[in-house]
Amino acid sequence: MKESTIQVSAVGYWNTLPYRYLFDNQFVNDGFEISWDIPSVCAEKLHSKQAQLGLIPIAALPQIPHVQAFSNFGIATRGDVYSVALFSNSKRSDIRKIYLDFHSRTSVRLVQVLAQEYWEISPEFVQGSGAFYEHLEEGEGAVVIGDRAFGLEHVFRQKWDLAGEWRKYTGLPFVFAVWAMGTDINPNNLKPIETLFEAVESAVEPAIEQYRNQMSLPENIHRYLTEHIVYRLDESMKRGMELFLEKIKDLH
């Protein structure tokens, strides 16, 4: 690896398939090295400066003083996101304990905001590990995110889409992750990536075609990527992100 190589850490979930397709097929990787990680690892790599560019959970942004948002691209949704939800076999008002997905800080903070301010419940929050959601008891719930959330609505009696609940509460879209860069990086060095991202929406269908078999994509993947996931962040999404970051300052 050359000393000048820029390390890129990107989320490896199905919702980033168009980004993956662009990196794999339309990007000259000279000067860049890309790894595909879970969201919390992306944040940690930027925090420790193991990576200089990453797709990180927005809740991690205030905790990493030497990074800033890069470009107007990320992972967002205008309503239900489908793949970030609270699951339970109990009514929401009866939930006393919620297990939290260890893959992302944003979903953890989001369910805490919703519980405290919107749902008006006061459950115990417990850090999950392994397949923490497989054996829920009465009065328990689990926040599950990413690929493993697919199909769980057929396993549990109750599902609350966290982004959909945020939309009901605030009237705003929700941003889950943004591309962020280290403040010591010259933005001009990232111009090739910024240009690459301009084609992200048109990469959805070829990405599904390319990765369908090797990644065992679910049947509803096209609907998920086109109806639930938004890659280009508009002003309303940025307002939603700012509100969320403001709210998590006051969590207790």
C-alpha positions as CSV (number, residue, x, y, z in Angstrom):
1,M,0.0,0.0,0.0
2,K,1.4,3.4,-0.9
3,E,1.7,5.9,1.9
4,S,-0.6,8.3,0.1
5,T,-3.4,5.8,-0.3
6,I,-6.7,7.1,1.0
7,Q,-8.6,4.5,3.0
8,V,-12.3,4.3,2.4
9,S,-14.7,2.5,4.9
10,A,-18.2,1.9,3.5
11,V,-21.2,0.2,5.0
12,G,-21.5,-3.3,3.5
13,Y,-25.3,-3.7,3.8
14,W,-27.6,-4.2,0.8
15,N,-28.7,-0.6,1.0
16,T,-25.2,0.4,-0.3
17,L,-25.3,-1.9,-3.4
18,P,-25.3,1.1,-5.9
19,Y,-22.3,2.5,-4.2
20,R,-20.6,-0.9,-4.3
21,Y,-21.4,-1.3,-7.9
22,L,-19.9,2.1,-8.8
23,F,-16.7,1.4,-6.9
24,D,-16.4,-2.1,-8.5
25,N,-17.2,-1.1,-12.0
26,Q,-16.8,2.6,-12.7
27,F,-14.0,3.7,-10.4
28,V,-10.3,3.8,-11.0
29,N,-9.0,2.7,-7.6
30,D,-5.5,4.1,-7.9
31,G,-4.9,6.0,-4.7
32,F,-7.8,4.5,-2.8
33,E,-8.4,1.3,-0.8
34,I,-12.0,0.4,0.0
35,S,-13.3,-1.9,2.8
36,W,-16.9,-2.9,3.4
37,D,-17.8,-2.8,7.1
38,I,-20.8,-2.5,9.5
39,P,-21.7,1.1,10.4
40,S,-20.1,1.1,13.8
41,V,-16.8,-0.1,12.4
42,C,-16.9,2.7,9.7
43,A,-17.3,5.2,12.5
44,E,-14.5,3.7,14.5
45,K,-12.1,3.6,11.5
46,L,-12.7,7.4,11.0
47,H,-12.3,8.0,14.7
48,S,-9.0,6.2,14.9
49,K,-7.9,7.7,11.5
50,Q,-7.6,4.2,10.0
51,A,-9.8,5.6,7.3
52,Q,-9.9,9.1,5.8
53,L,-13.3,8.7,4.1
54,G,-16.3,6.7,5.4
55,L,-20.0,6.2,5.3
56,I,-20.8,6.7,8.9
57,P,-23.9,6.7,11.2
58,I,-24.9,10.3,11.7
59,A,-25.0,9.8,15.5
60,A,-21.2,9.3,15.3
61,L,-20.6,12.7,13.7
62,P,-20.5,14.8,16.9
63,Q,-18.2,12.3,18.5
64,I,-15.5,12.5,15.9
65,P,-14.1,16.1,16.0
66,H,-11.7,15.6,13.1
67,V,-14.3,14.7,10.5
68,Q,-16.9,16.6,8.5
69,A,-19.6,15.7,6.1
70,F,-18.5,15.1,2.5
71,S,-20.8,15.7,-0.5
72,N,-24.6,15.5,-0.5
73,F,-24.8,11.7,-0.5
74,G,-25.5,9.1,2.1
75,I,-28.2,6.7,3.2
76,A,-31.6,8.3,4.0
77,T,-35.4,7.7,3.6
78,R,-38.5,9.9,3.2
79,G,-40.7,7.5,5.2
80,D,-40.4,3.9,6.2
81,V,-36.9,2.6,5.7
82,Y,-38.0,-1.1,6.2
83,S,-34.6,-2.3,7.4
84,V,-34.4,-0.4,10.8
85,A,-37.1,-1.4,13.2
86,L,-38.2,-2.3,16.7
87,F,-39.7,-5.8,16.8
88,S,-41.7,-7.4,19.6
89,N,-44.4,-9.9,20.4
90,S,-45.9,-7.4,22.9
91,K,-47.8,-4.2,22.6
92,R,-45.5,-1.2,22.6
93,S,-47.0,0.1,25.8
94,D,-46.1,-3.2,27.5
95,I,-42.4,-3.2,26.4
96,R,-40.2,-3.0,29.5
97,K,-36.8,-3.9,27.9
98,I,-35.4,-3.2,24.5
99,Y,-32.3,-4.9,23.1
100,L,-30.2,-2.7,20.9
101,D,-28.4,-3.6,17.7
102,F,-24.7,-3.2,18.2
103,H,-24.1,-2.5,14.5
104,S,-25.1,1.2,14.6
105,R,-25.2,4.1,17.0
106,T,-27.8,6.0,15.1
107,S,-30.6,3.3,15.5
108,V,-29.8,3.2,19.2
109,R,-30.2,6.9,19.6
110,L,-33.2,7.0,17.4
111,V,-35.2,4.5,19.4
112,Q,-34.2,6.3,22.6
113,V,-35.5,9.6,21.2
114,L,-38.8,8.0,20.0
115,A,-39.3,6.1,23.3
116,Q,-38.8,9.2,25.4
117,E,-40.4,11.9,23.4
118,Y,-43.0,10.2,21.1
119,W,-44.0,6.8,22.4
120,E,-43.8,7.9,26.1
121,I,-42.4,4.6,27.3
122,S,-39.4,4.1,29.6
123,P,-38.0,0.7,28.9
124,E,-34.6,-0.6,30.0
125,F,-32.2,-0.4,27.1
126,V,-29.8,-3.4,26.9
127,Q,-26.8,-3.8,24.5
128,G,-27.5,-6.8,22.3
129,S,-24.9,-9.3,21.1
130,G,-24.9,-12.1,18.6
131,A,-28.4,-13.1,17.5
132,F,-29.9,-11.1,20.4
133,Y,-33.4,-10.8,18.8
134,E,-34.1,-14.5,18.4
135,H,-35.5,-15.3,21.8
136,L,-37.5,-12.3,23.0
137,E,-39.8,-12.8,26.0
138,E,-43.0,-11.1,26.8
139,G,-42.5,-7.4,27.4
140,E,-39.2,-7.4,25.4
141,G,-38.4,-5.8,22.1
142,A,-35.3,-5.6,19.8
143,V,-34.0,-3.0,17.5
144,V,-32.6,-4.8,14.4
145,I,-31.0,-3.0,11.5
146,G,-29.6,-3.8,8.1
147,D,-29.9,-7.0,6.1
148,R,-30.9,-9.2,9.0
149,A,-34.0,-7.1,9.5
150,F,-35.4,-8.4,6.2
151,G,-38.4,-10.7,6.8
152,L,-38.6,-10.3,10.5
153,E,-42.0,-8.8,10.2
154,H,-43.1,-12.4,9.5
155,V,-41.4,-13.6,12.7
156,F,-42.7,-11.1,15.2
157,R,-46.3,-9.9,15.9
158,Q,-45.2,-6.2,16.0
159,K,-42.9,-4.1,14.0
160,W,-42.3,-0.3,14.3
161,D,-40.3,1.2,11.5
162,L,-38.1,3.7,13.2
163,A,-37.7,6.1,10.3
164,G,-41.5,5.9,9.7
165,E,-42.1,6.7,13.4
166,W,-39.6,9.6,13.2
167,R,-41.6,11.0,10.2
168,K,-44.8,10.8,12.1
169,Y,-43.3,12.5,15.0
170,T,-41.4,15.3,13.3
171,G,-42.8,15.5,9.7
172,L,-39.2,15.2,8.4
173,P,-37.2,12.5,6.6
174,F,-34.5,10.6,8.3
175,V,-30.8,10.4,7.4
176,F,-29.0,7.2,8.7
177,A,-25.5,7.7,7.4
178,V,-23.5,10.3,5.6
179,W,-20.2,10.2,3.7
180,A,-17.7,11.9,6.0
181,M,-14.0,12.8,5.5
182,G,-11.1,13.6,7.8
183,T,-10.5,17.3,8.1
184,D,-6.8,16.7,7.2
185,I,-7.7,15.4,3.7
186,N,-7.7,17.8,0.7
187,P,-11.2,17.7,-0.7
188,N,-9.8,18.0,-4.2
189,N,-8.3,14.5,-3.7
190,L,-11.9,13.2,-3.3
191,K,-13.3,14.8,-6.5
192,P,-13.3,11.4,-8.3
193,I,-15.5,9.9,-5.7
194,E,-17.9,12.9,-5.6
195,T,-18.2,12.6,-9.4
196,L,-18.8,8.9,-9.1
197,F,-21.7,9.3,-6.7
198,E,-23.6,11.4,-9.2
199,A,-24.5,8.2,-10.9
200,V,-25.7,6.3,-7.8
201,E,-29.4,6.3,-8.6
202,S,-28.8,4.9,-12.1
203,A,-26.6,2.1,-10.6
204,V,-29.5,0.5,-8.7
205,E,-30.6,-1.9,-11.3
206,P,-27.2,-3.0,-12.6
207,A,-26.1,-3.5,-9.0
208,I,-29.0,-5.8,-8.3
209,E,-28.2,-7.8,-11.5
210,Q,-24.5,-8.1,-10.6
211,Y,-24.9,-9.1,-7.0
212,R,-28.2,-10.9,-6.9
213,N,-26.7,-14.4,-6.8
214,Q,-23.4,-13.9,-5.0
215,M,-25.1,-11.9,-2.2
216,S,-28.3,-13.9,-2.1
217,L,-30.4,-10.8,-2.5
218,P,-34.1,-11.0,-1.3
219,E,-37.0,-10.8,-3.7
220,N,-38.0,-7.3,-2.5
221,I,-34.6,-5.8,-3.0
222,H,-35.6,-3.6,-6.0
223,R,-38.5,-2.1,-4.1
224,Y,-36.3,-1.6,-1.1
225,L,-33.6,0.3,-3.0
226,T,-36.0,2.4,-5.1
227,E,-38.9,3.1,-2.7
228,H,-37.3,3.1,0.8
229,I,-33.7,4.2,0.3
230,V,-32.6,7.6,-0.9
231,Y,-29.0,8.4,-1.6
232,R,-29.0,12.1,-2.5
233,L,-29.6,14.3,0.5
234,D,-32.0,17.3,0.0
235,E,-32.6,20.2,2.3
236,S,-35.5,18.5,4.2
237,M,-33.2,15.6,4.9
238,K,-30.5,17.9,6.2
239,R,-33.1,19.6,8.5
240,G,-34.2,16.2,9.8
241,M,-30.5,15.3,10.4
242,E,-29.9,18.6,12.3
243,L,-33.0,18.1,14.4
244,F,-32.0,14.6,15.3
245,L,-28.4,15.6,16.3
246,E,-29.9,18.4,18.4
247,K,-32.3,15.9,20.2
248,I,-29.6,13.4,21.0
249,K,-27.7,16.0,22.9
250,D,-30.4,16.0,25.5
251,L,-30.9,12.2,25.9
252,H,-30.9,10.9,29.4
